[in-house]
């Protein structure tokens, strides 16, 4: 008897929520993340010496930066910063980059720590 009552209540609850919709931006977040990943994977990183072995042309310079404005916010890894640079290179139409450097500043404007990295984009 108790199983029958529990089953009936579950069915009534599920039917009651049948017209409910849930809207989120989760889908656009996943799509954006996938696009960035695809763009970054289309760009190879080379050393300054390696890039000379190719018939590559400089198409521009790219930068990425990050502001740590609270103690709870962690700084991104160098790998994550390089991935961001690769996305910028791909957006310029490039498929290769030579990493420049990263510079970290303390108490930079509103930032507790500010990291800025640069690279040269090649096609």
C-alpha positions in Angstrom: 0.0 0.0 0.0 2.8 2.5 0.9 4.5 1.7 -2.4 1.4 2.5 -4.3 0.9 5.8 -2.5 4.5 6.8 -3.0 4.3 6.0 -6.7 1.1 8.0 -7.1 2.7 11.0 -5.4 5.7 10.9 -7.6 3.5 10.7 -10.7 1.5 13.7 -9.5 4.7 15.7 -8.8 6.2 14.9 -12.2 3.0 15.9 -14.0 2.8 19.1 -12.0 6.3 20.1 -13.3 5.5 19.2 -16.9 4.9 22.8 -18.1 8.0 24.1 -16.3 11.0 25.3 -18.5 14.5 26.0 -17.5 16.6 28.7 -19.3 20.3 29.0 -18.8 23.3 30.3 -20.6 25.1 27.0 -20.1 24.8 26.0 -23.8 26.5 29.2 -25.0 29.2 28.8 -22.3 30.0 25.3 -23.6 29.9 26.4 -27.3 32.2 29.3 -26.5 34.7 27.1 -24.6 34.7 24.5 -27.5 35.3 27.3 -30.0 38.3 28.6 -28.0 39.7 25.2 -27.6 39.4 24.5 -31.4 41.0 27.8 -32.3 43.9 27.3 -29.9 44.5 23.8 -31.2 44.9 25.2 -34.7 48.0 27.2 -33.7 51.4 25.7 -33.0 54.0 27.2 -30.7 57.6 27.5 -32.0 60.8 28.9 -30.7 62.4 31.9 -32.5 64.9 29.5 -34.0 62.3 26.9 -35.1 60.1 29.5 -36.9 63.1 30.5 -39.1 63.0 27.0 -40.7 59.5 27.8 -42.2 58.5 30.2 -44.8 56.4 32.1 -42.2 55.5 35.7 -42.2 54.8 37.9 -39.1 51.1 38.9 -39.2 51.1 40.7 -35.9 51.6 40.8 -32.2 49.1 39.5 -29.6 48.7 40.1 -25.9 46.6 38.6 -23.1 46.3 39.8 -19.6 44.6 38.8 -16.3 43.8 40.9 -13.3 43.6 39.3 -9.9 41.4 41.7 -8.0 40.8 39.6 -4.9 42.7 37.0 -2.9 40.1 34.4 -3.7 40.8 34.7 -7.5 43.6 32.5 -8.6 46.1 33.4 -11.3 45.8 31.4 -14.5 48.6 29.0 -15.3 51.2 29.8 -18.0 49.6 27.1 -20.1 46.2 28.8 -19.9 47.7 32.2 -20.8 49.5 30.6 -23.8 46.1 29.0 -24.9 44.6 32.5 -24.8 47.4 33.8 -26.9 46.9 31.0 -29.4 43.2 32.0 -29.7 44.2 35.6 -30.5 46.7 34.4 -33.1 44.1 32.2 -34.8 41.7 35.2 -34.8 44.3 37.2 -36.7 44.5 34.3 -39.3 47.7 32.8 -38.0 48.7 29.2 -37.4 51.9 29.7 -35.6 53.3 31.7 -32.7 56.5 32.5 -30.9 55.8 33.1 -27.2 57.4 36.3 -26.0 57.2 36.6 -22.2 54.9 37.2 -19.3 55.2 40.1 -16.9 53.6 40.1 -13.4 52.9 43.4 -11.6 51.8 43.8 -8.0 49.2 46.5 -7.0 48.6 47.5 -10.6 45.6 49.8 -10.7 42.7 47.8 -9.3 44.6 44.5 -9.5 46.4 42.9 -6.6 48.4 41.1 -9.3 48.3 41.8 -13.0 49.8 39.3 -15.5 50.4 40.3 -19.2 51.8 37.9 -21.8 52.8 38.5 -25.4 53.6 36.6 -28.5 54.3 37.1 -32.2 51.8 35.7 -34.6 52.8 33.9 -37.9 51.0 32.5 -40.9 
